[in-house]
């Protein structure tokens, strides 16, 4: 198994058993270097056990089939495990019986905290832990939860901890703009991974020769001279501002920006908490108008119009009071005018014409091109895909597009199998343009890719480097489509400076003496563990601030009280269900929930919807537990909490201020089937 000289240089310390982060650019062969270390480790370590962690589901199969299996499969037992595979249900046994396991970090973390023998895994069971895209080892990421357990054991001087091998193309600066802070960030990543960071020093020319950077271009478009569609939306938003009587202490920033979105999200929360439905509903609708403005700035006018039309179609049967009637009426009265503007090609978004010319330039007849078009949201990539499919010139150029989004549930998500099929088709060339969210930025290995376009994106320097690294073919193109003097152009230039700042910061860290480096990261590790314990203590205190029976759950749309905190129980540490039989009177059921994967003890039923008049607010769905219990599974973001200290809203159950008891299946059966227990 041959390595380039620069790869041999970066694995040298790992082969001696040290904890190391390998820093090489995308396409530099980090994974191949990791396979080499794993092979040597398996050959030289008694009872060796290698676990490879990835942060994206599709990378499980890529690492298994393209790298680890070809080089290790003949001599060792390798198993890929993801959420779609049955092995996750007896993961402890899989680790015990295998030499190499490749899985998502969440699966390993779940196994570490699971007490069932066939599912449980200890860090001491592993001898080498390889962490791909290890710059994600921070805050509450699964990587950092695993490494926090590691660091705690290390500080207690516990023996039998695995060797760590991290892989990254960019640790980034952590948002820092000055060198001192960037150095602190790199040191923190090293502390979190208990590893030193290595890169090639002697063989940089060879690295640059083997990993050519794509040719970068800013494809700049001038601002629209006229935008009657956008101006009409802003006029309608002003009418809503006037109608809602904005509180005197509120100043909303410019419409059509992320800042305005943040303002109206805060305003809606305030409306709910102050029992002001006028304020909360107007803010909710203003966010939809702002979404349409953002779409209008990036995509076609009809995409923006359709997003509003879809929203108001769902609201047409949900009018509760005069606020709803005004908001619905405003859209209906202006609907034809908006549609007329949206259909007028004279005012179309110039970014779309620029994107078309970039694609046509690269995908000429007879030229074998393969490209990735990155955009921000799942909604935008579906719109771009529809545009490509309906564009005659792009069809004639031989563009065969497909979308790639994150795995999950819902119509805009993809199943893991759909992801794998799409990536396979792209590799084989039956698809030659991938239209993707950030899911394809990291790790996706397509050597033939010769075009990357970043379209309507504001991201950090890590995402920029990762995206540009997808263009791996010789003389490949990296295009940034941006408005002249716009935020995307400014951000891209800033990211270039931050990329250089990252390099200088890593040089500084690598220049420290081993003693100085070890002292600094041990200090950071102790501080991180103390901070985490304090945060956990504060969370526990927060969760016991109120007695569960003193908290009411209110529908966030109609403000009707529908449940008490004491009605809520926690199923399997994941599902918050209402066990009060009277709760059934508060909701009606909608369509069947379809999930893309099956679960061990439960299956989804129908959606549940508020039954108060025309409210029709979605609350969650019924789940059938152990083939017996039909339980309403609630999403807390659709409710407000009336506490003894006032009303508040939370996005996630972990942020509530009362303790939820575990669900008892036995108690449930005793209550609902008493005859069986006589």
KEROSE-129245 format. One record per residue (C-alpha): chain; y, z, x. Coordinates in steps of 0.2 Angstrom, whole numbers, plus 5000, padded with zeros to 4 digits. Each point is the difference from the previous one (the first is absolute). Example, Ala and Ser with C-alpha at 12.3 -4.5 7.8 and 13.67 -1.06 7.14 Angstrom:
<recs>
REC  kette    py    pz    px
REC      A  4978  5039  5062
REC      A  5017  4997  5006
</recs>
This chain:
<recs>
REC  kette    py    pz    px
REC      A  5000  5000  5000
REC      A  5015  4994  5010
REC      A  5018  5006  4999
REC      A  5016  4993  5006
REC      A  5007  5010  5015
REC      A  5014  5008  4989
REC      A  4987  5006  4988
REC      A  4989  5008  5014
REC      A  5016  5008  5006
REC      A  5004  5008  4983
REC      A  4982  5007  4997
REC      A  4998  5007  5017
REC      A  5005  5018  4996
REC      A  4990  4999  4983
REC      A  4985  4996  5010
REC      A  5002  5016  5009
REC      A  5000  5010  4984
REC      A  5018  5003  4997
REC      A  5009  4999  4984
REC      A  5010  4984  5000
REC      A  5012  4989  4989
REC      A  4999  4982  5005
REC      A  5016  4991  4998
REC      A  4998  4981  5000
REC      A  5009  4987  4990
REC      A  4992  4992  4984
REC      A  4988  4987  5006
REC      A  4998  5010  5017
REC      A  4981  5004  4997
REC      A  5002  5019  4996
REC      A  4984  4999  4989
REC      A  4990  4991  5013
REC      A  5006  5014  5012
REC      A  4994  5013  4988
REC      A  4983  4992  4998
REC      A  4998  5000  5019
REC      A  5004  5019  5000
REC      A  4988  5003  4986
REC      A  4986  4991  5009
REC      A  5002  5009  5016
REC      A  5001  5017  4990
REC      A  4984  4996  4991
REC      A  4992  4996  5016
REC      A  5005  5015  5010
REC      A  5002  5014  4987
REC      A  4985  5010  4994
REC      A  4998  5000  4980
REC      A  5016  4989  4999
REC      A  5008  4997  4983
REC      A  5015  4988  4999
REC      A  5011  4999  4984
REC      A  5013  4987  4999
REC      A  5014  5003  4988
REC      A  5011  4987  4991
REC      A  5015  5001  4988
REC      A  4996  4985  4990
REC      A  4984  4996  4990
REC      A  4999  4982  5005
REC      A  5000  5006  5019
REC      A  4983  5009  4998
REC      A  4991  4983  4998
REC      A  5011  4991  5012
REC      A  4996  5013  5014
REC      A  4982  5001  4996
REC      A  4996  4981  4998
REC      A  5012  4993  5013
REC      A  5000  5013  5014
REC      A  4988  5014  5000
REC      A  4984  4992  4992
REC      A  5000  4985  5012
REC      A  5001  5011  5016
REC      A  4991  5016  4994
REC      A  4989  4995  4986
REC      A  4984  4995  5010
REC      A  4999  5017  5008
REC      A  5008  5012  4988
REC      A  5000  5005  4981
REC      A  5017  4995  4993
REC      A  5006  5003  4982
REC      A  5016  4995  4992
REC      A  5005  5012  4986
REC      A  5015  4997  4987
REC      A  5004  5006  4983
REC      A  4990  4986  4992
REC      A  4984  5004  5009
REC      A  4987  5013  4994
REC      A  4998  5008  5018
REC      A  5016  5010  4997
REC      A  4991  5011  4987
REC      A  4988  5006  5014
REC      A  5012  4997  5015
REC      A  4993  5015  5009
REC      A  4983  4993  5001
REC      A  5007  4983  5005
REC      A  5009  5008  5015
REC      A  4984  5009  5004
REC      A  4989  4985  5000
REC      A  5012  4987  5009
REC      A  5006  4997  5017
REC      A  5017  4992  4994
REC      A  5009  5002  4984
REC      A  5015  4990  4995
REC      A  5010  5007  4985
REC      A  5017  5004  4993
REC      A  5008  5016  5005
REC      A  5000  5007  4983
REC      A  4981  4999  4999
REC      A  4998  5010  5015
REC      A  5013  5013  4995
REC      A  4991  5002  4983
REC      A  4984  5003  5009
REC      A  5008  5013  5011
REC      A  5006  5010  4985
REC      A  4984  4997  4989
REC      A  4988  5015  5000
REC      A  4985  4990  4994
REC      A  4987  4998  5014
REC      A  4997  4981  4998
REC      A  5018  4997  4999
REC      A  5008  5012  5013
REC      A  5004  4995  5018
REC      A  5007  5011  5014
REC      A  5011  4994  5014
REC      A  4987  5007  5012
REC      A  4987  4987  4993
REC      A  5011  4986  5008
REC      A  5001  4997  5018
REC      A  5013  4986  5000
REC      A  5013  4997  4987
REC      A  5009  4983  5000
REC      A  5016  4999  4990
REC      A  5007  4983  4996
REC      A  5018  4998  4997
REC      A  5002  5018  5006
REC      A  5019  5000  4998
REC      A  4997  5005  4982
REC      A  4994  5017  5006
REC      A  5015  5010  4993
REC      A  5005  5010  4985
REC      A  4987  5001  4987
REC      A  4990  4984  5004
REC      A  4981  5001  5000
REC      A  5001  4997  5019
REC      A  5011  5015  5003
REC      A  4990  5011  4988
REC      A  4984  4997  5011
REC      A  5010  5002  5016
REC      A  5008  5016  4993
REC      A  4982  5007  4999
REC      A  4997  4994  5017
REC      A  5015  5008  5008
REC      A  4997  5017  4991
REC      A  4983  5001  5007
REC      A  5007  4994  5017
REC      A  5013  5014  5000
REC      A  4987  5013  4996
REC      A  4990  4993  5015
REC      A  4985  4995  4989
REC      A  4987  4989  5010
REC      A  4992  4984  4995
REC      A  5015  4990  4994
REC      A  4999  4981  5001
REC      A  5008  4989  5013
REC      A  5015  4991  4992
REC      A  5005  4982  5002
REC      A  5015  4994  4991
REC      A  5005  4981  4998
REC      A  5018  4995  4996
REC      A  5012  4985  5003
REC      A  5015  5010  4996
REC      A  5003  5019  4999
REC      A  5018  4996  4994
REC      A  5015  5012  5002
REC      A  4997  5010  4984
REC      A  5017  4994  4994
REC      A  5009  5006  5016
REC      A  5014  4989  5007
REC      A  5002  5009  5016
REC      A  4988  5002  5015
REC      A  4998  5019  5000
REC      A  4995  5000  4981
REC      A  4988  4985  5003
REC      A  4992  5009  5015
REC      A  4997  5015  4988
REC      A  4992  4989  4987
REC      A  4988  4992  5013
REC      A  4996  5018  5007
REC      A  4997  5005  4982
REC      A  4987  4986  4997
REC      A  4992  5005  5016
REC      A  4999  5018  4995
REC      A  4993  4996  4983
REC      A  4986  4990  5008
REC      A  4998  5012  5015
REC      A  5001  4984  5011
REC      A  5010  4992  5014
REC      A  5007  4982  4997
REC      A  4994  4986  5012
REC      A  5006  4982  5002
REC      A  4997  4987  5013
REC      A  5012  5002  5015
REC      A  4991  4989  5013
REC      A  4995  4985  4989
REC      A  5015  4997  4989
REC      A  5001  4981  5005
REC      A  4982  4998  4994
REC      A  5003  5009  4984
REC      A  5015  4989  4996
REC      A  4990  4984  5004
REC      A  4986  5005  4989
REC      A  5011  5007  4986
REC      A  5015  4987  4998
REC      A  5013  5006  4988
REC      A  5005  4988  4985
REC      A  5016  4990  5000
REC      A  5012  5010  4989
REC      A  5013  4992  4989
REC      A  5013  5007  4988
REC      A  5000  4988  4986
REC      A  5017  5005  4992
REC      A  5006  4994  4983
REC      A  5018  5002  4994
REC      A  5003  5011  4984
REC      A  5000  4991  4984
REC      A  5017  4993  4995
REC      A  4997  5004  4982
REC      A  4987  5012  4992
REC      A  5003  5000  4981
REC      A  4983  5008  4996
REC      A  5003  5014  5012
REC      A  5018  5003  4994
REC      A  4994  5000  4982
REC      A  4988  5014  5004
REC      A  5013  5010  5009
REC      A  5011  4998  4985
REC      A  4986  5007  4988
REC      A  4997  5014  5012
REC      A  5019  5005  4999
REC      A  4998  5000  4981
REC      A  4986  5013  5002
REC      A  5011  5010  5012
REC      A  5013  5001  4987
REC      A  4988  5004  4986
REC      A  4992  5014  5010
REC      A  5015  5010  5004
REC      A  4996  5003  5018
REC      A  5003  5018  5006
REC      A  5016  5002  5009
REC      A  4991  5006  5016
REC      A  4990  4984  5001
REC      A  5005  4985  5010
REC      A  4987  4985  4999
REC      A  5000  4989  5016
REC      A  5000  4981  4999
REC      A  4988  4991  4987
REC      A  4986  4990  5007
REC      A  4996  5012  5015
REC      A  4987  5012  5005
REC      A  5014  5014  5000
REC      A  5004  4996  4982
REC      A  4981  5002  4996
REC      A  5000  5017  5008
REC      A  5015  5005  4990
REC      A  4993  4995  4983
REC      A  4983  5008  5004
REC      A  5010  5017  5004
REC      A  5010  4997  4984
REC      A  4984  4998  4989
REC      A  4993  5016  5007
REC      A  5016  5009  4996
REC      A  5000  4993  4982
REC      A  4983  5007  4997
REC      A  5003  5017  5008
REC      A  5017  5002  4990
REC      A  4991  4995  4984
REC      A  5012  4985  4999
REC      A  4990  4985  4994
REC      A  5015  4989  5000
REC      A  5002  5002  5019
REC      A  4981  4999  5004
REC      A  4997  4984  4990
REC      A  5015  4991  5005
REC      A  4996  5004  5019
REC      A  4982  4994  4997
REC      A  5006  4983  4993
REC      A  5013  4998  5013
REC      A  4986  5001  5013
REC      A  4992  4985  4992
REC      A  5016  4990  5000
REC      A  5002  5005  5019
REC      A  4982  4994  5003
REC      A  5005  4983  4992
REC      A  5015  4999  5012
REC      A  4989  5004  5015
REC      A  4988  4986  4994
REC      A  5014  4988  4997
REC      A  5006  5003  5018
REC      A  4983  4996  5007
REC      A  4990  4989  4988
REC      A  5004  4988  4986
REC      A  5012  5004  4986
REC      A  4986  4998  4987
REC      A  4989  5013  5009
REC      A  5014  5012  4998
REC      A  5003  4995  4981
REC      A  4981  5002  4997
REC      A  4999  5017  5008
REC      A  5013  5006  4987
REC      A  4992  4990  4986
REC      A  4983  5008  5003
REC      A  5008  5018  5001
REC      A  5009  4997  4983
REC      A  4985  4993  4992
REC      A  4991  5017  5003
REC      A  5015  5010  4994
REC      A  5002  4990  4984
REC      A  4989  5012  4989
REC      A  5006  5016  5009
REC      A  5018  5003  4993
REC      A  5002  5019  4996
REC      A  5019  5002  4998
REC      A  5016  4991  5001
REC      A  4999  4999  5019
REC      A  4984  4989  4999
REC      A  5008  4989  4986
REC      A  5016  4997  5011
REC      A  4990  4996  5016
REC      A  4987  4989  4991
REC      A  5014  4991  4990
REC      A  5010  4997  5016
REC      A  4986  4990  5008
REC      A  4996  4991  4984
REC      A  5018  4995  4997
REC      A  5001  4993  5018
REC      A  4982  4993  5002
REC      A  5004  4982  4996
REC      A  5015  5000  5012
REC      A  4991  5008  5014
REC      A  4985  4987  4998
REC      A  5013  4986  5000
REC      A  5007  5006  5016
REC      A  4983  5003  5008
REC      A  4995  4982  4996
REC      A  5015  4992  5008
REC      A  4994  4993  5017
REC      A  5018  4998  5006
REC      A  5001  5019  5003
REC      A  4982  5002  5007
REC      A  4997  5012  5014
REC      A  5004  4991  5017
REC      A  4987  5011  5009
REC      A  4986  4991  4990
REC      A  5006  4983  5006
REC      A  5000  5006  5018
REC      A  4983  5007  4998
REC      A  4993  4984  4994
REC      A  5008  4990  5015
REC      A  4992  5013  5012
REC      A  4983  4997  4992
REC      A  5001  4981  4999
REC      A  5005  5000  5019
REC      A  4985  5009  5005
REC      A  4987  4993  4987
REC      A  5002  4982  5004
REC      A  4986  4988  4995
REC      A  4987  4999  5013
REC      A  5006  5016  5009
REC      A  4987  5015  4999
REC      A  5012  5015  4996
REC      A  4996  5017  4994
REC      A  5014  5012  4995
REC      A  5004  5017  4992
REC      A  5015  5002  4989
REC      A  5005  5019  4999
REC      A  5010  5007  4985
REC      A  5004  5017  4994
REC      A  4991  5003  4984
REC      A  4984  4995  4990
REC      A  5012  4993  4987
REC      A  5009  4989  5012
REC      A  4984  4993  5008
REC      A  4993  4995  4983
REC      A  5016  4991  4996
REC      A  5000  4991  5017
REC      A  4982  4995  4998
REC      A  5004  4993  4983
REC      A  5015  4990  5008
REC      A  4989  4993  5013
REC      A  4987  4995  4988
REC      A  5013  4991  4989
REC      A  5009  4992  5014
REC      A  4995  4981  5002
REC      A  5007  4998  5017
REC      A  4990  5015  5007
REC      A  4985  4994  4991
REC      A  5002  4983  5008
REC      A  5001  5008  5017
REC      A  4983  5007  4998
REC      A  5005  5019  4997
REC      A  4986  5010  4993
REC      A  5007  5017  4996
REC      A  4992  5017  4995
REC      A  5007  5017  4998
REC      A  4995  5016  5010
REC      A  5005  5017  4993
REC      A  4994  5018  5003
REC      A  4984  5006  4992
REC      A  5002  5010  4984
REC      A  4999  4999  4981
REC      A  5011  4990  4989
REC      A  5004  4982  4998
REC      A  5011  4998  5015
REC      A  4987  5008  5012
REC      A  4985  4993  5007
REC      A  4982  5006  5001
REC      A  4993  5003  5018
REC      A  4988  4985  4996
REC      A  5015  4989  4995
REC      A  5009  5005  5016
REC      A  4985  4996  5011
REC      A  4997  4983  4991
REC      A  5019  4995  5003
REC      A  5000  5005  5018
REC      A  4983  4991  5003
REC      A  5007  4984  4991
REC      A  5016  5001  5011
REC      A  4989  5002  5016
REC      A  4989  4985  4995
REC      A  5016  4989  4995
REC      A  4996  4997  4982
REC      A  5016  5010  4997
REC      A  5014  4996  5013
REC      A  5015  5011  4993
REC      A  4998  5018  4997
REC      A  5013  5008  4989
REC      A  4999  5018  5004
REC      A  5008  5017  4999
REC      A  5000  5012  5015
REC      A  4981  5002  4998
REC      A  4998  4985  5012
REC      A  5013  5006  5013
REC      A  4988  5011  5010
REC      A  4983  4995  5008
REC      A  4997  4984  4991
REC      A  4992  4989  5013
REC      A  5002  4981  4997
REC      A  5001  4991  5017
REC      A  5005  4983  4992
REC      A  5015  5007  4991
REC      A  5016  4991  5006
REC      A  5013  5004  4988
REC      A  5007  5017  4993
REC      A  5014  5001  4988
REC      A  5009  5016  4995
REC      A  5008  4997  4984
REC      A  5012  5013  4992
REC      A  4994  5014  5010
REC      A  5009  5016  5007
REC      A  4988  5009  5011
REC      A  4999  5010  5016
REC      A  4996  4994  5018
REC      A  4982  5004  4998
REC      A  4997  4989  4985
REC      A  5010  4986  5009
REC      A  4990  5001  5015
REC      A  4984  5000  4990
REC      A  5005  4986  4989
REC      A  5005  4989  5015
REC      A  4984  5004  5008
REC      A  4990  4991  4986
REC      A  5006  4983  5008
REC      A  4988  4998  5014
REC      A  4998  4982  5002
REC      A  5008  4991  5015
REC      A  5019  4995  4996
REC      A  4999  5009  4984
REC      A  5016  5003  4989
REC      A  5007  5017  4994
REC      A  5013  4997  4987
REC      A  5012  5012  4991
REC      A  5008  4993  4984
REC      A  5016  5010  4997
REC      A  5017  4998  4993
REC      A  5015  4997  5012
REC      A  5006  5017  5006
REC      A  4988  5009  4988
REC      A  4990  5016  5002
REC      A  4984  4991  5004
REC      A  5008  4991  5015
REC      A  5008  5016  5006
REC      A  4984  5010  4998
REC      A  4990  4987  5010
REC      A  5013  5001  5015
REC      A  5000  5019  4999
REC      A  4981  5000  5001
REC      A  5000  4989  5016
REC      A  5011  5014  5008
REC      A  4988  5013  4994
REC      A  4985  4991  5007
REC      A  5008  5001  5017
REC      A  5005  5018  4997
REC      A  4981  5004  4997
REC      A  4995  4991  5016
REC      A  5013  5011  5010
REC      A  4994  5016  4991
REC      A  4982  4997  5004
REC      A  5005  4996  5018
REC      A  5009  5017  5001
REC      A  4984  5009  4993
REC      A  4989  4991  5012
REC      A  5011  5005  5014
REC      A  4998  5019  4997
REC      A  4988  5010  5011
REC      A  4983  5005  4992
REC      A  5006  5018  5000
REC      A  5017  4996  4992
REC      A  4992  4989  4987
REC      A  4986  5013  4995
REC      A  5013  5014  4998
REC      A  5011  4990  4989
REC      A  4986  4994  4988
REC      A  4992  5017  4999
REC      A  5016  5007  4995
REC      A  5002  4986  4987
REC      A  4982  5004  4994
REC      A  5004  5018  4997
REC      A  5016  4997  4991
REC      A  4991  4987  4989
REC      A  4986  5012  4995
REC      A  5013  5014  4996
REC      A  5011  4988  4990
REC      A  4985  4994  4990
REC      A  4994  5018  4997
REC      A  5018  5005  4994
REC      A  5000  4984  4989
REC      A  4983  5004  4992
REC      A  5006  5018  4997
REC      A  5015  4994  4991
REC      A  4990  4987  4990
REC      A  4988  5015  4995
REC      A  5015  5010  4995
REC      A  5008  4986  4990
REC      A  4984  4997  4991
REC      A  5000  5018  4994
REC      A  5018  5001  4995
REC      A  4996  4999  4982
REC      A  4986  5006  4989
REC      A  4991  4984  4993
REC      A  5001  5006  4982
REC      A  5019  5001  5002
REC      A  5002  4982  5004
REC      A  5001  4986  4987
REC      A  4996  4982  5003
REC      A  5013  4988  4991
REC      A  4998  4981  4998
REC      A  5012  4993  5012
REC      A  5006  4987  4987
REC      A  5002  5009  4984
REC      A  5001  5018  5007
REC      A  4987  5007  4987
REC      A  4990  5015  5007
REC      A  4982  4995  5000
REC      A  4991  5012  5011
REC      A  5000  5017  5010
REC      A  4997  5001  5018
REC      A  4985  5011  4996
REC      A  4992  4986  4991
REC      A  4998  4990  5016
REC      A  4985  5001  5011
REC      A  4995  4992  5017
REC      A  4984  4989  5000
REC      A  4992  4998  5017
REC      A  5016  5004  5010
REC      A  5008  4983  4994
REC      A  5002  4998  4981
REC      A  5012  5011  4989
REC      A  4993  5000  4982
REC      A  5005  5009  4984
REC      A  4986  5010  4993
REC      A  5009  5006  4984
REC      A  4991  4992  4985
REC      A  5016  5000  4991
REC      A  5008  4988  5012
REC      A  4990  4985  4992
REC      A  5013  5001  4986
REC      A  5014  4996  5012
REC      A  4994  4983  5006
REC      A  4992  4984  4995
REC      A  4989  4989  5010
REC      A  5004  4982  5007
REC      A  4990  4988  5010
REC      A  4985  5003  5010
REC      A  5004  5004  5018
REC      A  4991  4989  5013
REC      A  4998  5006  5017
REC      A  4993  4990  5015
REC      A  4988  5013  5006
REC      A  4988  5012  4993
REC      A  5000  5019  5003
REC      A  4986  5013  5001
REC      A  5004  5012  4986
REC      A  5012  4991  4988
REC      A  5006  4983  4993
REC      A  5016  4995  4992
REC      A  5003  4999  4981
REC      A  5015  4994  4990
REC      A  5019  5002  5004
REC      A  5008  5015  4991
REC      A  5018  4997  4992
REC      A  5012  5012  4993
REC      A  4998  5001  4981
REC      A  5017  5006  4995
REC      A  5007  4986  4989
REC      A  5005  4985  5010
REC      A  4999  5008  5017
REC      A  4984  4992  5006
REC      A  5003  5007  5018
REC      A  4984  4998  5011
REC      A  4994  5017  5006
REC      A  4984  4995  5009
REC      A  4982  4997  4994
REC      A  4984  5008  4993
REC      A  4986  5003  5013
REC      A  4982  5002  4996
REC      A  4994  5014  5011
REC      A  4981  5002  5004
REC      A  4996  4989  4985
REC      A  5005  5014  4988
REC      A  5018  5006  5001
REC      A  5014  4989  4994
REC      A  5016  5006  5009
REC      A  5018  4994  4999
REC      A  5005  4997  5018
REC      A  5019  5002  5002
REC      A  5013  4992  5012
REC      A  5013  5013  5002
REC      A  5014  4987  5003
REC      A  5000  4996  4982
REC      A  5004  5018  4995
REC      A  5014  5013  5002
REC      A  4996  5018  5004
REC      A  5010  5013  4989
REC      A  4999  5016  5011
REC      A  5008  5017  4998
REC      A  5013  4994  5013
REC      A  5004  4984  4991
REC      A  4993  4983  4998
REC      A  4995  4989  5015
REC      A  4990  4985  5004
REC      A  4987  4996  5014
REC      A  4992  4984  5006
REC      A  4983  5008  5005
REC      A  4990  5015  4995
REC      A  5001  5008  5017
REC      A  5019  5004  4996
REC      A  4997  5010  4984
REC      A  5005  5018  5000
REC      A  4985  5008  4992
REC      A  4982  5002  5005
REC      A  4987  4989  4992
REC      A  4982  5007  4999
REC      A  4985  4990  5003
REC      A  4991  4992  4986
REC      A  4983  5008  4995
REC      A  4988  4988  4993
REC      A  4989  5014  4994
REC      A  5014  5009  4991
REC      A  5004  4983  4992
REC      A  4982  4997  4994
REC      A  4999  5018  4993
REC      A  5016  4997  4990
REC      A  4996  4983  4993
REC      A  4981  5002  4999
REC      A  4997  5018  4996
REC      A  4983  4997  4992
REC      A  4993  4996  5017
REC      A  5004  5017  5007
REC      A  4993  5011  4986
</recs>
